[in-house]
Amino acid sequence: MNIPSSSMGPTRTVARKAVEQPPADKPKKSTEGLNLPPNARHYWDEDKAKWVRRLKDVAIPLMFRREYTGLENIPGEDKSYIVGSTHQSMFDAVFVAEVPGKRPFGSMAAIEEFRGPIGKLLRDYGTFPVDRYGEYEGDFPDPVEHAAEICDQGKPFAFYPEGRIYADKQVYPLKSGIGRIAMNSKVDYTLPVAQHFGKDTKSRWGETFVGGLLSAAAGAGVYVGLAGMPGVMGGLGGVIAGAAVGGLAGYLTGPKDDNARTTIQTVLGAGLGAVGGAALGATVGASQIPTDILVPAAAGLTGAAGLGMTYHWTHRPVAFMEVGKPIEVAPYRERAAASDDPKAAWKEGAKLTADHHAAMAQAKFNITGEEQRFKMDQEGNEWGLQPDGKWVRVERNAEREWVPIQESGKKPE
C-alpha cells in the first residue's frame, strides 16, 4: 500500500484531532446483557475449551485449507510468551489459538464484543474486556497491567498489536503494547506471527476426480431409490436432492472473497439452504409428481449439486500463518536496568516493539511476497514508503489513516 502525500507535500505536519470523549455528566452504559468474565478479569474454563477445540478441529478444515510454517519456533510449555499477530478479520483468533495449542492463554477484546454466543466464547476462553473510552459501569483492569499479570502466571498471551483490522497484505505500525507488556512482566519471549487469507492456486485433480465419482454415485443412488421404491423412499430421495440443491444455492448466493468472515458466512448460508431444500424436497418427493419426471430430475440435480460442492471443496481459501523466531525479552530488560536514564525502560520497550514489527513484516512478506511499506525505528517512530521510493515519517490521524508528517530520504535502521 502506498502512503499518500498530502496536497501540501510530504513535509506537512498533520494536526491531530482530539479524541471525542463523552461528556463528564453523561451516564455510563450498563453491562447488563454482556457476557463478561468474573470481575472482568482473565478466566479460563477448560471443559468448554476442550469442546471449542474439538469443534474447531472439525469445522475449520471444511472451510479453509491451512498452511502453517514456523511452528517449530513456538517456545516450550515451560516458557511464557506474547503472541503478537497481524489482524485481517474477526476470526483470526481461531487460527492464532493454534499457537498455544492446548495451553490456557490470555487475550483481550473490546467490551462491545462480549455479546451473544461470541461473548460467551470470549468469556470462557481466556479473554478479558477492554473499555477503551470508559463508557461502561464497573471496574475494568488496565489492559497492559492485566496482560502482564497473565504472563507472570506463566501463560501465553495473544493479541493484535496493530490495534485494528487491516485486510490487505501490509503490516502496519504497532502500538506500544508489545513493549509495555513485555517490560512490565517476567515474560520470556515475544512471538511474531503473520496471517493471511488467499486463493488456493494449486491443482487439485485428485480431489476433483474423487468428488466427481461421489457426485455420480449420489445421483445414481437417488435414481435407484426413487425408481424402485416410491412413496416413503420418494420422500427420502427428495430430502437428499433438496438438501444438495439447497446447499449449493446457499453457497452460490453467499459472498465471495478470501476473507475469513465471508467464507464462514457462505458456509452458514449453504447449511441453511440445505435445511430449507431438504424440507421442500421431502414435500415434493412424497407428492404425486410422475416418476418419469421426478426421478431423473432429482438424480440429475443431486449429481450437479455434488459437483458444485466438489468445486467449493477444491477451491476453498487458504489460511496462511507463519510463526517467526521468538524474541528474547531478557536483554531489553537488562539494558534498561543497567541504564541511569529514567526513560530506559520505555526506550527498550520501543526497541522491542520495532524488532517485533520487523519480524512480523518479514513473516508477512514470506507469505505474500509483497513489499512491506511500513517500518518502525528504534526510537519508536513510524515510517512509510512513498511512491517515489522515499521513506517518510508517518502518523495515524483521527480517521485512523497513516499519513506523512516529515520528509526524509533515509530508510529507518
Stockholm file with secondary structure:
# STOCKHOLM 1.0

chainA/1-413         MNIPSSSMGPTRTVARKAVEQPPADKPKKSTEGLNLPPNARHYWDEDKAKWVRRLKDVAIPLMFRREYTGLENIPGEDKSYIVGSTHQSMFDAVFVAEVPGKRPFGSMAAIEEFRGPIGKLLRDYGTFPVDRYGEYEGDFPDPVEHAAEICDQGKPFAFYPEGRIYADKQVYPLKSGIGRIAMNSKVDYTLPVAQHFGKDTKSRWGETFVGGLLSAAAGAGVYVGLAGMPGVMGGLGGVIAGAAVGGLAGYLTGPKDDNARTTIQTVLGAGLGAVGGAALGATVGASQIPTDILVPAAAGLTGAAGLGMTYHWTHRPVAFMEVGKPIEVAPYRERAAASDDPKAAWKEGAKLTADHHAAMAQAKFNITGEEQRFKMDQEGNEWGLQPDGKWVRVERNAEREWVPIQESGKKPE
#=GR chainA/1-413 SS CCCCCCTTCTTCCCCCCCCCCCCTTSCCBCCTTCCCCGGGSCCBCHHHHHHHHHHHHHHHHHHCEEEEECGGGSCCTTCCEEEEECCCSTTHHHHHTTTTTTSCCEEEEEGGGCSHHHHHHHHHBTEEEECTTSCBSSCCCCHHHHHHHHHHTTCCEEECTTCSCCCSSCCCCCCTHHHHHHHTSCCCEEEEEEEEEECCCSCCHHHHHHHHHHHHHHHHHHHHHHHHSCTHHHHHHHHHHHHHHHHHHHHHTSCCSSCHHHHHHHHHHHHHHHHHHHHHHHHHHTSCCCHHHHHHHHHHHHHHHHHHHHHHHHHCCEEEEEECCCEESHHHHHHHHHCCCTTHHHHHHHHHHHHHHHHHHHHHHHHHCCCCCEEECTTSCEEEECTTSCEEEEEECTTSCEEEEECCSSCCC
#=GC SS_cons         CCCCCCTTCTTCCCCCCCCCCCCTTSCCBCCTTCCCCGGGSCCBCHHHHHHHHHHHHHHHHHHCEEEEECGGGSCCTTCCEEEEECCCSTTHHHHHTTTTTTSCCEEEEEGGGCSHHHHHHHHHBTEEEECTTSCBSSCCCCHHHHHHHHHHTTCCEEECTTCSCCCSSCCCCCCTHHHHHHHTSCCCEEEEEEEEEECCCSCCHHHHHHHHHHHHHHHHHHHHHHHHSCTHHHHHHHHHHHHHHHHHHHHHTSCCSSCHHHHHHHHHHHHHHHHHHHHHHHHHHTSCCCHHHHHHHHHHHHHHHHHHHHHHHHHCCEEEEEECCCEESHHHHHHHHHCCCTTHHHHHHHHHHHHHHHHHHHHHHHHHCCCCCEEECTTSCEEEECTTSCEEEEEECTTSCEEEEECCSSCCC
//
